[in-house]
């Protein structure tokens, strides 16, 4: 989800009178949104804040900026209610924890209310570079190893959603954050039509359709999960690719590349470069091991590493 967003004053022009929900809400509702730079954490939190404001709530928001946009941790606090004094959520007081990345979600679990907090997390794994020091085939990475069942057992109500895969099935993996918003919309009792209206105002016009469908799928997923319908989710143990006959193929989306050259500088094998148009390209394919560090580090999701199997008669690129 990206693109220009309306200002609070623009949306406030059509703001309705305080809703019955707003009048009844005595204690602030606390929503903590966490993830990795480039996933749209700030956009998600702004959308929640503006929607709450439209419903007549007083809203406070606090967020982290800076180098987090380059692949580091990002978090944003959103608080709304009849009266809200502080913009930050105290430890153990979050009603909802929305995590766009698996490890980031686990890092913030202690902020959830122990008896009533709701945890909604994408199973997406973005492994930081310091976890990839051992690049031998099959080597374990220094990343969290808790299973979905182990994590869900720690919270009052928890859901692990493969939102990234759902977004990919819709043809745009950038709408994974909207899938999670859809899940949240089933818990926050704002009208479904208003969720869709505000998303339509946020996203580029050409992506309105896919974003609305992502919202609906996320909402439907959690509604079915709450009814006890099976929605198995797993988090694979991250490891370097094992030895096999494969050819490394680097998929690059040029229009998403912002020429930041993070992938070029951090590539362990030094096999990437920026071309004359300052778009990343695979300069030395014979050196690429398929470690996926470039894919994990790209803040704009412009890179995707594929390990294509080859026939016995073909030579594999190691």
N, C-alpha and C positions, 0 to 999 in steps of 0.2 A: 504494500500500500504506500504510494508516494504521490508527490505532486503538491501544488499550492493548496493551502487550507484556508477556510474563511476565518476572519477574526472574530473574537468574542462579541464585539459590538455589532458586527454584521448579523450574527445569529441571534443576538439579543433583541433585535428589532421585532422579530416575530415570536418572542418568548411568551408562552402562555402564563396565566396566573398560576401560583403555586398549586401543585396537585395535592390530592388527598394523601398520597404517600408522603409528600414533603411535609405536610402539616402534622402527620403522625410520627415523623422520624425525630426522635428526641436525641439519640446518640449518633455521632457521625458514622457513616459507613466508610470503611478504610479499604482501598484497593491498591495493592502493590504490584507494579508491572516491572518485570526484570527480563534481561536478555543480553545480547551482544550487539555491539555497534553495527549498524546497517540493517538490523532486523525490523526497525520501525517501532521501538519501545516508546519513544517520545510521542509519535503520532498516535499510538493507541491510547496513551494516557490523556492526551489532549482531547481526543474524541470522547472518552468517558467523561472528562470534566465538563465539556460543553453540553453533552447530553444531560448530565445532572443539572447543569445550570438552566437549561431549557425547562426542566421539570420544576423549577422554582427553588432548588436547593442553594444554600450558600456553599461555595466550593473553594478549597485550597489545594494547590498543587506544588510539588517540589520535585526537582529532577536534577540529574547529573549531566553535564555537557563535557566539552573538551575532547581530549584524546580518546575518550571512550568511543567516539564515532569511528575510529580506525580499527575496530575489531575488539576493543576491550569491553569490560563489563559496563552495562548501562542499567539504571534503575530509576523509577519514577513513582512518587507517592501521590495518590489522589484521595482526598477526603471530602465528603459532602454530607450535609445534614441541615437541620434547622439553624444551628449555630456551629461554626467551626472556628476554633481559635488558633490552632497550630497547623502548619503545612506538612509536618512530618508525622509518620505513624510510629507510635512507641513499639518497642520490642514486645512481641506476643499479642498485638492488638489488631493485626490485619484480618479483615473479614474475608478477603479474597487475595490469593497470590496467583497472578497470571505470569507464567514463565514461558518465554519464547525459545529457551534453550535448556536442555536437560540439567547440566551441571549447575547453571545459574539458579534454576529452580531449587535445587537441593541446598545451595548455599544460603537461601533466604527462608528456609522452612521454620526457623525459630521465630520469625515475625508473625506467623499465623496464630490466631486464637486457638488454643489447644483443644477446646471442646466443640467449637462451631465453625472454625475456619475452613474455607473451601480452597483446594489446591487444583489448579488447571494448568497442565504443562505439556508443551510439545516434546516429543521424544527426539527432536533434532539434536544432534551432537556437533558442536563446533569446538574441536580440540585445539587448545592454544599451542603455540610453537614450542614452548619449553617442555611440553609433554611428548615431543617427537624426537628426543635426543638420540634414541636408539632406532635407526632406520633399517635395521636388518629385517629381511622378510619374516613375517610372523611375530615380530617383537611386540610385546605388550606396551601400551602407551600409558603414561601417567595421568589417567583420567578416572573419574568416579566409576565405581563398579557395582553400586547398588542396583538391584533389580527393581522392576516396576512394583512387584508385590511388597518388597521390603520398604519402599518409599511410601506407598499408599497406606501401609500399616501404621505409619507414624503420624498420620493426620486424621482429623475427624471425617473429612469427605475429600476424596482425591480422584483425579482423572488424568491419565496419561494418554494423550491423543497424538497420533501420527499426523499432525496438521500439515507438515511439509509434504508428505505423500499425497494427502487429500488435495492440497493446492496444486501439486504437479499433475494430478489427474484432471484438474480443471484447466490445465494448460498454462499456469502462471504460478511458479513457486513463491512469488513475492506476496501472495495473498494468504500465506499461512497465518499471519497475525490476525487476519480477519476471521479465519476459522476459529481461532481462540476467542475472539470477540463474540462470535456467535454462541460459543459455549457459555461465556459469561452472561450473555443476554438472557439465557434461560434461567439464570439465578437472580439477576437484577430485574425487578418487576417493572421495567419501563416498557411501553408498548413496542411491539416488534416493528411496526410501521415506522416509528420514529428512529429506531436503530438504522433502518434502511435509508431513511431520508438523510440522516446526518452523514452516513458513509458516502452517499451519492454526492453530497456537497464537498467531501474531502478529496476524493480520488479523481484522477484525470477522467474526463468524460468517456474516453474510449475503453476504460476498464471498469466502468460502473457495473456492467452486467456480471462479469466474473467475480467482482467483489461482493455483490449482493448474493450470488449463488454460494460463495464461500461462507458468508454469514449464515445463510440458511442451513448449510450442511453442518456447520459447527453447532448450531442450535439444535438441529435434529439429532446429532450424535449424542449430545449430553442428555437430551430428553429421553432417548431410548436407553442410555446407560442408567439413568435414574429409575427406569422401569424394570431394570434387571436384565435387559437384553444383552447378550454377550458382545463385548467389544474388546477382544484380546489385543493388548499392546505389549511389545517387547522392546528392550533397549539392547542392541548388540554390544558385546564387549569390544571396545575399539582396539585395533591392532594394525600393524603395518601389513600390506599385502603379502600373502604367502607365495613361495616359489610355485609357479605353474606356467604353462605355456600360454602367454597372453601378450597382446600388443597394447601399449599405452596409447590412448587417444585422448587428446585434450580438446574439449569442447569450449569454445570461446564465443561469448555474445558481445560483439564489438560495441553495440550501442549502450551496453551497461558499463563498459570499462571507462573509469574516470582518470586513467593515466597516473594513478597514485604510486605505481611501481613497487608496492609492498611485496607483491608476489615475486617480482624480479630480485629484489634485495634479499628476501628470505628464502628463496629456493636453495635447498642444501646442495644440489648438483649444479647450480648455475646454468640451467638450460633454458631459461626464459629471457626475453628481452622486449623492449618497446620498439615497435617499428617506426617508420617515417611519420605515420599519423599518430604516434604515441599510443598505440593500442598494443596490448600484450600479445605475444606470439611465442610458439615453441620453437626456439632457434636450434636446439640440439636434441632431437627426439631420441637419439641413441643413448643419451645420458639419463633420461627420465626413468625413475624407478617406480613411478605411480604412487608415491608416498602420500599424495593428496594435500600436502601442506599448503600449496597455493590455493586450493579450493576452500580449505578451512579458514584461511586468512583473508580472502577477498571480501571486503566490506560491502561490495555491490553485487555479489553472487554472479559475477561475470565469467567464472571459471567452473568447469565440471570435468573431473577426471573419470575416464572409463577404462576398464581393463577388459578388452575384447579377447575372447579365446581365439586361438589360431589352430589351424589344422596341423597334424603331425608333419606334413610335408613343408610347412612354412616355418620361417625363423621367427622367434619371438624377440621382441625388444626388451632388454633388461634394464 
